Amino acid sequence: MTTDQLTSVFETFRGELKSFILRMTASVQDAEDIVQETYIKANSKIETFRGESSLKTWIFSIASNLAKDLLRAKKRWPENATDIFREAALKNHQFFQEAMQIRQTSPQGNFEIKEHIAFCFTCVSKSLPLEQQLALLLKEVYGFSVKEIASILNQTDAMVKYYLHTSRSRMIEIFDHRCSLINKQGICHQCTELNGIFNPKQKAQEELVKIEMARDAQNKNKEELFDLRMKILQELDPFESGAAELQLHHLEHNRQVMEKYLDEKE
Amino acid sequence: MKNVQSNPNSGDGKAVTTRTTFSRETSVSLNIEADPSIVWALLTHASDVPRWNSTVTSLKGEIKEGETVELKSTLDEKRTFKLKVKEFVPEKRLVWGDNMGSRVYTLDKNSGGVLFTMSEKIGGPLFPLFAKYIPSFDESFERFAADLKKEAETIQRSKK
């Protein structure tokens, strides 16, 4: 395969790769760096690609290893990370000023609840062990098979099944306990709360009926609700959506808050 | 109390307890139709154990040789057992315990998957004095093994 051929195929899934790394790292800068580094590494090792997997699987494998190298030394986030972010944001006047500025001036400054649902998943899934978070995203959001994930993570099919089952069960449990969109007793209302701040004239209930996961929460079981949550992520590109700039600003704030929080806990 | 009548390695999931004046040992074994790596992962990812294991309410720490874990079980929910991991041979054998006794988990690969065995021996010179206050482990052991089998086989069969 030539560099031109690699570049051409790489470009067909560069966006997916970048969003995958963003959802792993919660950092725009890291996502951009790792995607670039992945391309350079793939190009320099292209003669070792024997076609035993698809080129996409091979490239996601390189990117996953780079993400693992970056994240291995970092602590995982707590399950209640979003509570910590909320508390920090409420004390940070500058954060809201910047967010409002983006909301009012940026073409990607909309606030949409479904965007926030995807954003929330990025934060909550960082509480999973690293390998589990990787496997879950690769399967549930990016549609790789168990065999492909086994190749990407250099694990057996059995271990990948373990990662997938465990991570999915854990996420279902956390969202069932926390998310008020799917459980009336859920303790987190941040998406509707923020909707009230950024879209004060909008009625949250009218927005929620547009979101299948929230609309059908009473009629679906936990597994189905999780699948609907994953569908939201599958359909959104966190860099290209109409809410991208606002959500990425929010994500950057949260990552910085968490790094400080974890440092102070040590 | 049961007498030793059935083979503790029969794989039928029935707990067997034997008693002497100074010790008590309970064992259970069960055939699990799953890859040993799945069974091992379930046993050794501490924070995930309470999710599938109805006999454990909390398990904190890292299950690694030399580390100490803190376990709360349904046998005595008010008590936290601090257990040192004494042996850790991946997909084969795990031993943890304190100065009262040790629990041994073994996995033996077989044609259908794996034979899981768990045994715990407690005892010592003062054992006769407090023996009557220690509840039977039989039911808890049987539940532990059954929960492990159910979870491991669910994962093994999963297509997701």
Chai-1 contact restraints between the chains, C-beta under 6 A:
chainA,res_idxA,chainB,res_idxB,connection_type,confidence,min_distance_angstrom,max_distance_angstrom,comment,restraint_id
A,T156,B,S37,contact,1.0,0.0,6.0,A-B,restraint_1
A,A158,B,D35,contact,1.0,0.0,6.0,A-B,restraint_2
A,A158,B,S37,contact,1.0,0.0,6.0,A-B,restraint_3
A,A158,B,I38,contact,1.0,0.0,6.0,A-B,restraint_4
A,M159,B,S37,contact,1.0,0.0,6.0,A-B,restraint_5
A,K161,B,I155,contact,1.0,0.0,6.0,A-B,restraint_6
A,K161,B,S158,contact,1.0,0.0,6.0,A-B,restraint_7
A,Y162,B,I38,contact,1.0,0.0,6.0,A-B,restraint_8
A,Y162,B,A41,contact,1.0,0.0,6.0,A-B,restraint_9
A,Y162,B,I155,contact,1.0,0.0,6.0,A-B,restraint_10
A,L164,B,K160,contact,1.0,0.0,6.0,A-B,restraint_11
A,H165,B,I155,contact,1.0,0.0,6.0,A-B,restraint_12
A,H165,B,S158,contact,1.0,0.0,6.0,A-B,restraint_13
A,T166,B,D48,contact,1.0,0.0,6.0,A-B,restraint_14
